[in-house]
Amino acid sequence: MNRVAVLWGILFGVWLLLAHFSTLFLVFGVVTCSVAVYVCARMGIVDRESLPVHLLWGSLGYIPWLVWEVLRSNVRVARIILAPRLRVDPSIVHFRASQRTDLGRFIYANSITLTPGTVTTGIVGDDFEVHAIVQEEIDGTEENTMNRRVAVLEGEAG
């Protein structure tokens, strides 16, 4: 029931941001948000993964760290591109993920892909297949750090 109230609050907040402030629009907003949340609740799609409010506090530390890693990787990729001798040595590497939920694996895979120079090309169970433009840049230490941070964000590790 708590997630239903959070969903309604989010939808109504977005409605308030986009609508004009008049009695008629506020009534339409309350009715529309209530119907949408009722339909979602009846369909059974308001769960831990579709509305991950439990990740809010953890993301306050994870997102700045991820932005920093993306910036660092941008610099490394720019050095590779601008070097007189291109040291491009593409490779496919496999990593084992420690996330237990689909949402955790989704966050981990997208975090890898957001980092310049790496792309998650496949996921089979807990095995992640990652393409890197330079073999020596993907030694596993950063991926292990990211893996641990996503597991902590997910709430599965401490």
N, C-alpha and C positions, 0 to 999 in steps of 0.2 A: 504494500500500500504506500510505503514511503517513496518508492521510485515513481509511482504514478503521480504523486503530488509534486515531485521534483520535475517530472516531464511537463506537467501542466504549468508550473512556474516558468520553466524555460520557454515554452511556447507562447505563454502570455507576455513574457518579457520581450520576446522578439516582436510580437504583435504591437506592443506599446511603442517600440522603436520605429516601426514602420507605419503606424496609423496616425490619423489626426486625433486630437483629444476632444472628443465630443461624447455625449452620453450614448448616442446611437452606436458609434464605433466601439465604445467600451463594452456595450451589451453584445454586439456582434462578436467581439473578441472573446468574451467569456463563453458564449455559446459555442463558437467554433472550436476553441481550445478544449472545451469539455467534451464535445463530440469526438474530436480527434483522439483524445486520451482514452475515452471510453472504448473506441474501436480498437486502439492498440492494446488495451488491457484485455478485451475480449479475445483478441487474436493470440494473446500470450507472448507478445514480443517485447514487453517491458521487463527485461531481465538484467542481470549483471553485465553482460557483454554488449547489449544494445544501448544501455544508458550507463556508461562506466564512471559514475560520479565518485566511486572509490579511488579512482586514479588522480583525482584533482590535487590533493596535497602532494603526492609523490611527483607529479608532473612539474610542480614549481621548482624542483631541484633538477629534474631530468632535462627539461626543455633548454634551459641555459647551457647545460653541459653539452647537449647535442648541437646547439648552435655553435659553440666554441669548436667542437670537433669538425663540424662542416667547414668553418672558416679555416682551421688548420689544414684540412684536406684540400681546400681550394688553393692554398699557397703551395702545397706539395705538388699538386697537379699542374699549377701554373709554372713551377720550376721545371718540371719534366717537359712541358710543351715549349718553353722558352729556352731550354738548354741548347747549346750548339749541337750536341750529339743527343739525339732522342734515345732515352733509355727505356723505351716501351718494350715490355716483356709480358704480354697478357697471359693470364693463367686462370684456371678454374680451381677453387679451393673448397673443401667441405668443412663445415662447422657443425658441432652438436649443440643444439639450443637447450637451455634448461627451463624454458617457460612451459607451464602446464596447460595453459588455455590457448585457444585459437587467437584471442585478442592479444595475448602476450607475444605469440609468434608473429602476429601481424605487425605489432609495434616494432619488434626486433628486425624483421625483414625490411620494413620501410625505413628504419633508421640506418640500416646498412646501405640501402639504395640512395638515401638522401645524402650520404657522405660521398663526395666526388671521388671518382676513381674506382668505385665498387658498385656492383649491381647484384642483387639477389636474383638468380635466374631460376631457382627451383627449390621447392620445399617438399620433402617426403617425410612425414612424421616429425621427428626432431632433427633431421639432417637438412642443413641449409647448404645449397650450392651457390657459391658466390664467384662472380667474375671480377677480376682485378686487372687494371691496366699495367701494373708493375708487380711482379712476383715478390720482390723484396719489401714492398710497402705493406704487404698483407701477411705479416709474420704470426698473426693470431693474438698478439697481446691486446691490441685495441678492440678486437672482436670479443675477447674474453671480458674486457672491462665493460663493453656495451652489453654483453650478455648478462653480466651480473647486475648492471644498473637497471636493465629492463625487468629482470626477475624481481629486484627490490621494488620497482614501480608497480609491478603486477601484484606484489604482496606475497610472493611465494618464497622469498629468501630474506635474510636479514642482514 
